[in-house]
């Protein structure tokens, strides 16, 4: 016995079928947009930011600033992420800005310096201007871990490590927690 369905029942069935189809399509992962992979340069910049923020969180200044002033000096490769602004895990803001190496207020305006490529003359002049000021310095170029620079980054494909110049730390007026000094020794020992 064939029974004809009413047109309202047919419309309801079609609506349920369309609704089911829509739910299926929305829940199927193959239709989702793939995440944009980040480049190696972006990965390195993010890793450098994390290491720099970590170093800053273990540093203590004679007069603790409410907001840290991190100044980027010289041409750099890995500061793109850092220049967007940063907040330490403690919630303290880190204000990041670029300054010229010969800025006369650099010693007074900056609690920390992130140093890019500088000539020997620029480096010498900068550290002479910092004498007597409690300023933490981090050098992007690991080969320039010279007098004046407290931390020297070593950026590799897989990780960012750092070295500590203990003489410069002792002269800087900035106290560094011993855990950071231990960490630099362990990371330096890894291949």
N, C-alpha and C positions, 0 to 999 in steps of 0.2 A: 504494500500500500504506500503510494507516494503522497506525501503531504507537502504542500507548498508553504514555504516560510514567508512571513510577512516582510515587507520592505524595511520596517523599523528593526526587525531582528537581523536582517542582512546587514544593515548599516552598523549595528552594534558589533557584529562579528568582524566586519572590516575594520572598525575602529580599534577593537582589541588586537587584531592582527597587526595593524600599523603601529600601535603603541608598543607591542612586543618587539617589533622590528626596530623601532627607535631605541628602546632600552638595550637591545642586543648590540646595536651599532655603537652606542655611547659607552658601553662597558667593555668593548673589545679593545685590547691594548694595541693591536696592529694598526689602528687608525689614529693613535695618539701621535703628537708631534715629537720627534726625537729631540733629546736634550742636545744643545749645542756644546760640543766638546771644547774645553778651554785649552788654549795653546800652551806650549811649554813655557813661553815667556810669562804668561799670566800665572801659571802654576808657581814659577819661581818668584814672581812678585808677591804672591800671597804668602809663600813660605818665608820670604824675607820679612814681610810685615809681621808675621807671627813671632819670628825670632827677635826682631827689634822690640816689639811690645813686651816680650818675655824679659829681655834684658832690662828694659826700662822699669818693669814691675819689681825687679830685685835691686834697684838703685835707690839710694836715699841721699837727698841733698841737705846741706846744713839748715836751710830754711825750705821746708817742703812746699813746693808750689801747688796751688789748688788745681791748676790746669797746666799740664806740661807743655812747653813750647819746644817742639822738635823742628830744627831748621835743616833743610836739605841744601847743601852747598856743592857746587860743581856739577858737571854732567854725570848722570847716573843711568844705570840700566834697569834697576829693579824697584823703583819707587812709585810706579804708577798706582799700585794698590794703596800704598802708604799715604800718598798725597790726597786721597779721597777723604782723609780724616780717619781717626781711629779712637777706639775706646778700650782701655785696659780691662782685664777681667775683673778688676776691683770696681769698675764703673767710672773711673777717672778719665776725663777727656784728654786726648793728646791732640793739640793743635799743631798741624804740620803745614809748613810753608817753605817756599824756596827763597833763598837770599843769595846775593852776590858775595863772593869770598872777601871782597874789600869793604863790605858794609861796616861802617864805624860803630854801629850799635849791636853787632852780633854777640859780643860777650855779655851784654846786659839783657838782650831780648831772647836769648836761647838757653834753655836748660840742657838741651842735648843737640848734638850735630850729627847728621848723616852725611858723610863725605863721599863725594864721587871722585872723578879724576881731577887732580890738582897738580900743578907743577910743584917742584921742590921749593921754589921761591914763594909761591902762594901758600903752601902748607906751612912753611916756616913763619911767614908773616902772620898767618891765622893763629898759630899756636902761641906766638909772642903776644898777640892781642888777648888771648885767653888766660894768660898768666895771672894768677890771683883770683880767678873766677871758677866757681864750681860748675863745670860744664862737662857732661859725658859725651864722648865722641865715638862714633861707629864708622869705620871705613868700609866702603863697599869693595874696594880692591884689596884682597887679602895680602897682596905682595907689599902693601905699604903699612905694615904693622910696625910703625916707627914711633919714636918718642913723641908723645902728645896724643896719639890715638889709643883709646882704651880697649876697644873691641875691633877686630878685623874679621869681616865675614868671608866665608869660603862657600861660594855658591856652585853647586854641582847639579847634574840632571836629577838625581834622586833625593838630595837633601841640602839643607843649608846648615853649615856648622860655623863655628867662630873660634878665634884665638883671643887670648887676653894678654895685654901688655901690663904686667904687674907693676912695673916701675911707673908707668903713666897713671895707673889706678891710684897708687900711693900718693902721687903728686896732685891729683885732680881735685881733691876736696869732696868728691862724691864717694860715698861708701857703697860697696858692692857686696851683696850677701855671698858668703862662702859657697853656697850651693851652685851659684853660677860659675864660680871659678872651677869647682869640681866637674861640672858639666862640660866645660870647655876642654878639660883634660881627657875625659872619656870620649868625647866626640872626635877629638884630634887623633886618638888612638885607633879609631875605626878605619878600615880601608876605604 
